[in-house]
């Protein structure tokens, strides 16, 4: 019965204290000179991902609008 409760308790165990411990370990492993570089790299990666997903969402919206518009039939009445 303990194995069924274990995954839910692990998910709740990640809190502010755990994040501080992870940050301290990262500081010890990589050093203070490399952490800003990693932060910039993560930030630029997230920005590119956000821009790419925004572009995909905009493309999908445009395709849906085109499908909703009634097709115009041009007639040759002169």
C-alpha positions, 0 to 999 in steps of 0.5 A: 500500500505504501507504493501507491502513496509514494508517487503522490508524496514525491510530487508534493515534496518539491517545494521552496526548500528543495529548490534552494537545495538544488540551486546550492548544488548547482552553484557548487558544481558549476561555479558562480561564473557559469551559472549566468551563462546557463541562465541566459541560455535557458532564457533564450531557449524559452523565448525561442520556444515561446515565439515558435509556439505562438507562430504555430498557434497563429497559423492554426487560427488563420487556417480556421478563419479561412475555413469559416469564410464562405467561398465567393463565386465570381459571375461573368455578368456584363 
